[in-house]
Amino acid sequence: MGQIANDVILDIKDLTVIYKTDLETVRAVNNISLSIGRGKTLGLVGETGAGKTTTALSIMRLLPTTTGRILNGTIYFDGQNLLDFNDHSMQSTRGRLISMVFQDPMTSLNPVYTVADQIGETIKHHNTALSKGEVSAKVDETLSMVGILPSRKNEYPHQFSGGMKQRVVIAMALCCEPALLIADEPTTALDVTIQAQVLAMMRDLRNRLGTSMLMITHDLGIVAQTCDDVAVMYAGEIIESGSVEDIFTGERHHPYTIGLFNSIPNLETSVKRLKPIPGLMPDPTKLSNGCFFAPRCESCLDICRESSPPVTSGGFHRIKCHLCGYDGR
Amino acid sequence: MYIYIVKRLLFLIPTILGIILIIFAVMNVTPGDPGRAILGVSARQDEVDALNHQLGYDLPFLQKYVNYIKNIVTKGDFGISYFTKQSVFDEIWPRFVLTIKLALCGILLSTLIGVPMGIYAAVKQYSLYDTIPSLIAFFIASIPGFVLGMVLLYVFSLKLNILPSYGAKTIRHLIMPVFAISISAAAQNMRFTKSSMLESVRQDYVRTARAKGLPESTVIWKHALKNALLPVVTQIGLNLGLLICGAVVIEKLFSLPGIGGLIVDRISFKDEPVIIAGTILIAVCFTIVMLIVDLVYAYIDPRIRAKYSRTSTK
């Protein structure tokens, strides 16, 4: 892959993922492409069920083994296709080069092991040469990095509050200083004040460690605060992507993106009522041939129901729409 | 923690007092008496009454209750059997030891067979390692132990003639009974372990463990298993309790002199001292087993440990 520039850490091309059971096939991710620049943060935005987490799990190669299947595509990480890796090299990649922070800190820590044990385990596993003392020192260092007193390291997860647990999870993800951090709605389960703290901390750590980040969220506020680039996902497709400026201040948008912005309160303009997008996301087991957003779209054309829109781009900004694309209409 | 253990052991005292009271009360309201049972239907009523008086059976039941407890507390004396006129303790103890031996071997075997098979079936769900053992376990769990015991007797004693069919003199005598009581327990253990493991491997923290890059063996044996063990430990504890008092059928089948069989035999003679002493021993065992289960719980799960230390410092 010659076209992969050295400043791209993750490059996903034409990724398609399905969940297949005896009864039905869920088309979770449909032919998406995205890339993250080295040291940059990409925000992956979308409603629940848009395929964000599935994308993340595909990168980690942690899709449920009995149902999840990657049908198509490549995931180049640092110039190597992760989909070609065997189990062993994937294990040495996870946690060391790519790590992931999961959505719910309440359940993502193992209740029967101490915090020090769970962080130390990652460090020890990826640095087998370290002695016990060195591992322990590194655990202390990582904990103080996320703002937890190292004296609490021998406590169990149930002794920490939700925000503290998420800090522990983040510490666990960052302890080996990975090149890419995937944060799957890291603050959704936390209350607003703690959200702000955790986000500020993540931003700070990212800048300090130079980690690239994939920030999965449904909160445009978080995107504005933390991301360099944005990709908007809908029904397993990326319908618009670009820099934060393109998405937040640009002229042209996908109708779905416009809908997303209309559904959040804005302090600067006065609107009497929020304008949510009507309807629900299409059933991923029965996707149409046309644009997946067509049934909910206010500016839907005849062509939208018949054929899938092409991706058109203006510079770095890409839109997948018949009406609002960059092809002159 | 230690305070908690002491508390639990102290709780044994009211439990035992209650058990003794209940047994005396039940013996009092049920028909029949030891004099008639020993002398037989043809004996004259005055002879029967004389024997009952001699045994101390005709005293009011509360008085018997108080006397019995007084004897245990002051002299460590569990009384004399109405039927054999022997010291109850001497009569019960060897039988009790045999029952415990049988139960412990049975639990050990059923755990060693059932738990690893359950783990393996859960990890390899839907493969042949899962379906075949699960099917066999389902089949075995629905066969009563004595049927299996009879099959064993037929094959190994009658046909092959390699194992003794009755008695409890050597280890070889115990092989078939232990198998007969442990196979269905093993099947239960397997099903329990499997369902508990299946739930555990779907938890978020198991995914976290994989996301850390840990090899699959560590993920399963360290992260999933420890969480899956709690219900399995309860099941094993309950099984042990049941085997101590409930192995009567197997004991009879293999003519093993165990405690359950003894109690059942003596109920028809209204041999109160033996029945009560046997029941006390079983109750004490049951309580201790349950205490051990709780301690294992606390060892496995820090949240439970925290709860115990909080209650014990109050």
Boltz contact constraints between the chains, C-beta under 6 A:
constraints:
  - contact:
      token1: [A, 60]
      token2: [B, 211]
      max_distance: 6.0
  - contact:
      token1: [A, 62]
      token2: [B, 210]
      max_distance: 6.0
  - contact:
      token1: [A, 91]
      token2: [B, 213]
      max_distance: 6.0
  - contact:
      token1: [A, 91]
      token2: [B, 215]
      max_distance: 6.0
  - contact:
      token1: [A, 94]
      token2: [B, 211]
      max_distance: 6.0
  - contact:
      token1: [A, 94]
      token2: [B, 213]
      max_distance: 6.0
  - contact:
      token1: [A, 95]
      token2: [B, 212]
      max_distance: 6.0
  - contact:
      token1: [A, 95]
      token2: [B, 213]
      max_distance: 6.0
  - contact:
      token1: [A, 96]
      token2: [B, 213]
      max_distance: 6.0
  - contact:
      token1: [A, 100]
      token2: [B, 211]
      max_distance: 6.0
  - contact:
      token1: [A, 107]
      token2: [B, 204]
      max_distance: 6.0
  - contact:
      token1: [A, 108]
      token2: [B, 204]
      max_distance: 6.0
  - contact:
      token1: [A, 108]
      token2: [B, 205]
      max_distance: 6.0
  - contact:
      token1: [A, 108]
      token2: [B, 208]
      max_distance: 6.0
  - contact:
      token1: [A, 109]
      token2: [B, 205]
      max_distance: 6.0
  - contact:
      token1: [A, 110]
      token2: [B, 205]
      max_distance: 6.0
  - contact:
      token1: [A, 110]
      token2: [B, 223]
      max_distance: 6.0
  - contact:
      token1: [A, 112]
      token2: [B, 226]
      max_distance: 6.0
  - contact:
      token1: [A, 112]
      token2: [B, 227]
      max_distance: 6.0
  - contact:
      token1: [A, 112]
      token2: [B, 301]
      max_distance: 6.0
  - contact:
      token1: [A, 122]
      token2: [B, 212]
      max_distance: 6.0
  - contact:
      token1: [A, 125]
      token2: [B, 214]
      max_distance: 6.0
  - contact:
      token1: [A, 156]
      token2: [B, 302]
      max_distance: 6.0
  - contact:
      token1: [A, 158]
      token2: [B, 303]
      max_distance: 6.0
